[in-house]
Structures are given as structure tokens and as C-alpha cells.
Amino acid sequence: MAANEHLLDAQAAAERAELDTQILDAIDRWVEKEVRPIAREYDQADRYPEELVEQMKELGLFGATIGTEYGGLGLSAGTYAKVVARICEVWMAPTGIFNSHLIMANCVERAGTADQKAHYLPRFATGELRGGIGLTEPNAGTDLQAIRTVAQREGDDYVINGTKTWISNGIKGNCLAVLTKTDPTAEPPHRGMSMFLCEKGPGFTVGKKLEKLGYRSIDSAELVFQDYRVSKDKLIGEVEGQGFKQAAGGLELGRINVAARGVGMARGTLALALAYAKERKTFGKPIAKHQAIQLKLADMSTRAEAAALLVQDAADRFDSGQRCDLEAGRAKLFASEAALENSTEAMRIFGGYSYSTEYEIERFYRDAPLMCIGEGTNEIQRIIIAKQLVERS
Ligand SMILES: Cc1cc2nc3c(=O)[nH]c(=O)nc-3n(C[C@H](O)[C@H](O)[C@H](O)COP(=O)(O)OP(=O)(O)OC[C@H]3O[C@@H](n4cnc5c(N)ncnc54)[C@H](O)[C@@H]3O)c2cc1C
């Protein structure tokens, strides 16, 4: 490589780093000004944060990881993870509005046809079309090959019938990447699975809104497809049998994202606990001066920062274009457990006040368990990690 090419590369990297810093600063300002003041009230009322959606559009979050050629911000997975973590330090739920949306976009960007990319990605990036991914069904979550939703070819169309459940953005979103079976008799079943881009319309309806322990304010829904007709050019990649692979590929970014949420929550609970421990006094001194509390704070801080390093490791590998299910699995497993453990330890530090809805900490305690379930449960992460260890050794 010529010397001037090295210089140009270095210049481009410096410009990119400067842009990433500006984006993270803008996120910090937005979180403090707009997200923190409404988090407790909106969560408790289970109110959808419409105004945050408009602000997210302006910030470009619906196109965060979409390439700049399609109008996105083109963030690396590393920077994207930092964005997610910073929001989750304060309130995890709003990240759900763009996280699964970006997994849908990632599936199109990686596996879509040129026409699909040209048509969808700019609309995803602005948030004109937004939604998420529809994989889970009432009878099948972990075991995705057991799904029952069928897409049957009829002329130039497919007709989709089935029910999806637990779908984030299922009510407020208008577009969903839906995993189906185009050949329900295929063996192994994943060979007969295909993913479609489905926009809301006749035959695609909301069955019901699901009420939840945490992750409130964000719509989770059961969705019903009844003779929903979609043209064949909405089949991602326009080749049948690729859906399972496309979904699994999208979940690598999804796992980095859930891990980043875990980092944010692990840090957020530490920040709340630390502030409280410095202020609350027992036996004549702040509880932060009691060694039993100090041990908790030390462990919480160590867990949060170890999780951040695992997320960075997974994001670096993702950004280098390599398979990263081992790294993303490790990050997701550790960071989600860190969020859960830190929220529990913070509850202990807050004592009786942890039980009060006047404090923020109880929200973290209700939100954290989801990190251990979404994008593949932590039991499954362990299986993925072990398989990869064996395969790569
Ligand atoms: C708030 C929320 C939002 C969600 N958003 C979405 C979304 O946007 N889109 C979407 O498609 N889905 C979504 N989901 C669904 C989520 O991905 C599933 O709940 C998750 O994959 C687990 O599936 P399941 O609930 O069917 O559990 P199951 O698969 O029934 O698992 C039950 C238990 O068995 C364990 N288990 C299963 N198989 C094995 C095995 N082989 N070995 C060891 N243990 C095993 C699991 O780890 C778990 O502990 C969401 C869920 C929630 C709660």
C-alpha cells in the first residue's frame, strides 16, 4: 500500500472517531434532557414515549447501524454498543424501540437483494418504516425450527398464516421481518424456513398487547397473520430456505445489543447505589463507609466494567466481518447476569427504600431479568459458547 493511502486511511479513521464522539455526546445530552426526566413516570404508567420516538428519528437512531449510502449513520457495532449502554444506564426500555428494528435492517443489509436494500434501508433509516423481528410463536421460542407459521406460494404472492408472540414494536411498528416455513415438510426443518418483510395491512393484525413485569412503556404484542398476502419480492434475498440463517445472523448483532444493555444497566445500578450509599447514614456514618457495602460496590463496578470489555471484544470481531457467536454469546451471558446481579445488590444497598416506587432502583430490578431471556436465553448462550469452543479448538 502506498504511503499516501495509509495517510488517507488514518485520516478517515480519525474523522470517523471524531464523528462517533460527537454522536455519543449528543446521546448523553439527549438522555439527560429528555429520557431521565420521564423514565419513572412513563414506566409506572406503562405509557409509550411517542416524543422520544420523534427525537430518536432526529438523532438518526433508526439508522444507527445502517450504511451511510442508505442514509444511515453507519456506526460500528462498537460505537452502537456504547450508544445503547449510555441510554440503558438511565432507562433500558427506549432502546427496544430501535434495537430489534436494526436487527430487521441488518437482515436486509446482509441478505437482501439490491432492490430490497434500495427500497427498504433508506425508509428504515429515517424511521418512516419501523418495526422489528417476528420469530417467536406461542409454542416455539428457543426451538425456532418448531415454528408453525406457514407462507404458501400462490402465483407471484405468498399467503402467510400463523401467530407470533412477544413481538417488540408489534403495535407501534408498521413493518416486521417474519420467520415462516415455506416448506413445512423440509428435513432438517431450517431448510424450509424463509423470512419476509411484512408491512401492516389486511390479514396482519395485532392479537393483543402483552402486559409485562418490566420493560414497560414499550409495546410487546401477539400478532396474527390470517391469509396475509405478500408479493414474492418481499422474501428476503428472494431465495427460499435462507430464513433461519438470516435470523441467526441478525441475532449476532442482537446479542451484542442485549449485552450492551446489560453493561448500561450494570453501570446504572452502581451509580444509583453509590449515590445512595454516600448519602444514607447508619451508626453515625454513610453506609458507603461500612465494609460490607464497600464489598458490594467493588463487585458491582468490576462486573460492569468486565462486561463492557466483553462487549467491546464481541463488537470488534463483528466489525471485522468475522463470525462472532462465541464472543457475542460470552458478552451477552456475562453482561446480562451482571445487570441482574447488580440490580439485586443495589436493592440490598437501598434497604427498605428499594421497595419504593419513588426510587428508580426498582425499575432496574424489574427490567434486568429480560436481558437473561431475550436474543437467546442464557442457557442457550452457554450451549453456543461451548459448541464454538469445541469447533474452534
Ligand atoms: C419482553 C420480551 C420481548 C421479546 N421480544 C421479541 C421480539 O421482538 N421478537 C421475537 O421473535 N421474540 C421476542 N421475545 C421472545 C424471546 O426471544 C423468547 O421468549 C426467548 O427466545 C425464549 O423462548 P421461550 O420463551 O419460548 O422459552 P422456551 O424456549 O420455552 O424455554 C424455556 C426454558 O427452557 C430452556 N431451554 C430451552 N431449550 C433448551 C435446551 N436445548 N437446552 C437447555 N435449556 C433449554 C430455556 O433456556 C428456558 O430456560 C421477547 C420476549 C420478551 C419476554
The ligand as a Tripos MOL2 file, in Angstrom:
@<TRIPOS>MOLECULE
LIG
   53    58     1     0     0
SMALL
NO_CHARGES

@<TRIPOS>ATOM
      1 C1        -40.2540   -8.6150   26.6870 C.3       1 LIG1
      2 C2        -39.9130   -9.5860   25.6000 C.ar      1 LIG1
      3 C3        -39.6450   -9.1240   24.3250 C.ar      1 LIG1
      4 C4        -39.3940  -10.0320   23.2860 C.ar      1 LIG1
      5 N1        -39.2110   -9.5570   22.0140 N.ar      1 LIG1
      6 C5        -39.1710  -10.4510   20.9850 C.ar      1 LIG1
      7 C6        -39.1650   -9.9860   19.6360 C.ar      1 LIG1
      8 O1        -39.1530   -8.7800   19.3540 O.2       1 LIG1
      9 N2        -39.1800  -10.9050   18.6410 N.ar      1 LIG1
     10 C7        -39.1880  -12.2490   18.8970 C.ar      1 LIG1
     11 O2        -39.2050  -13.0300   17.9410 O.2       1 LIG1
     12 N3        -39.1830  -12.7100   20.1730 N.ar      1 LIG1
     13 C8        -39.1730  -11.8620   21.2200 C.ar      1 LIG1
     14 N4        -39.2000  -12.3170   22.5080 N.ar      1 LIG1
     15 C9        -39.2150  -13.7570   22.7580 C.3       1 LIG1
     16 C10       -37.9180  -14.3030   23.3300 C.3       1 LIG1
     17 O3        -36.9250  -14.2550   22.3300 O.3       1 LIG1
     18 C11       -38.1970  -15.7190   23.8300 C.3       1 LIG1
     19 O4        -39.0020  -15.5960   24.9870 O.3       1 LIG1
     20 C12       -36.9260  -16.4660   24.1430 C.3       1 LIG1
     21 O5        -36.2520  -16.7920   22.9480 O.3       1 LIG1
     22 C13       -37.1920  -17.7810   24.8990 C.3       1 LIG1
     23 O6        -38.1850  -18.5330   24.2780 O.3       1 LIG1
     24 P1        -39.4180  -19.1080   25.1260 P.3       1 LIG1
     25 O7        -39.9550  -18.0070   25.9470 O.co2     1 LIG1
     26 O8        -40.3370  -19.8030   24.1950 O.co2     1 LIG1
     27 O9        -38.7660  -20.1750   26.1120 O.3       1 LIG1
     28 P2        -38.5210  -21.7150   25.8260 P.3       1 LIG1
     29 O10       -37.8620  -21.9090   24.5270 O.co2     1 LIG1
     30 O11       -39.8000  -22.4380   26.0390 O.co2     1 LIG1
     31 O12       -37.5070  -22.0840   27.0020 O.3       1 LIG1
     32 C14       -37.9380  -22.3090   28.3480 C.3       1 LIG1
     33 C15       -36.7040  -22.6590   29.1950 C.3       1 LIG1
     34 O13       -36.0890  -23.8640   28.6920 O.3       1 LIG1
     35 C16       -34.7110  -23.5980   28.3940 C.3       1 LIG1
     36 N5        -34.3210  -24.3860   27.2110 N.ar      1 LIG1
     37 C17       -34.9740  -24.4880   26.0260 C.ar      1 LIG1
     38 N6        -34.3100  -25.3110   25.2010 N.ar      1 LIG1
     39 C18       -33.2000  -25.7210   25.8670 C.ar      1 LIG1
     40 C19       -32.0940  -26.5760   25.5500 C.ar      1 LIG1
     41 N7        -31.9720  -27.1370   24.3520 N.pl3     1 LIG1
     42 N8        -31.1700  -26.7750   26.4950 N.ar      1 LIG1
     43 C20       -31.2430  -26.1900   27.7020 C.ar      1 LIG1
     44 N9        -32.2520  -25.3760   28.0690 N.ar      1 LIG1
     45 C21       -33.2070  -25.1390   27.1680 C.ar      1 LIG1
     46 C22       -34.6450  -22.1020   28.1330 C.3       1 LIG1
     47 O14       -33.3300  -21.6310   28.3340 O.3       1 LIG1
     48 C23       -35.6180  -21.5880   29.1610 C.3       1 LIG1
     49 O15       -34.9760  -21.5650   30.4220 O.3       1 LIG1
     50 C24       -39.3760  -11.4250   23.5660 C.ar      1 LIG1
     51 C25       -39.6050  -11.8940   24.8730 C.ar      1 LIG1
     52 C26       -39.8710  -10.9920   25.8810 C.ar      1 LIG1
     53 C27       -40.1580  -11.5250   27.2720 C.3       1 LIG1
@<TRIPOS>BOND
     1     1     2 1
     2     2     3 ar
     3     2    52 ar
     4     3     4 ar
     5     4     5 ar
     6     4    50 ar
     7     5     6 ar
     8     6     7 ar
     9     6    13 1
    10     7     8 2
    11     7     9 ar
    12     9    10 ar
    13    10    11 2
    14    10    12 ar
    15    12    13 ar
    16    13    14 ar
    17    14    15 1
    18    14    50 ar
    19    15    16 1
    20    16    17 1
    21    16    18 1
    22    18    19 1
    23    18    20 1
    24    20    21 1
    25    20    22 1
    26    22    23 1
    27    23    24 1
    28    24    25 2
    29    24    26 1
    30    24    27 1
    31    27    28 1
    32    28    29 2
    33    28    30 1
    34    28    31 1
    35    31    32 1
    36    32    33 1
    37    33    34 1
    38    33    48 1
    39    34    35 1
    40    35    36 1
    41    35    46 1
    42    36    37 ar
    43    36    45 ar
    44    37    38 ar
    45    38    39 ar
    46    39    40 ar
    47    39    45 ar
    48    40    41 1
    49    40    42 ar
    50    42    43 ar
    51    43    44 ar
    52    44    45 ar
    53    46    47 1
    54    46    48 1
    55    48    49 1
    56    50    51 ar
    57    51    52 ar
    58    52    53 1
@<TRIPOS>SUBSTRUCTURE
     1 LIG1         1 GROUP 0 **** ****
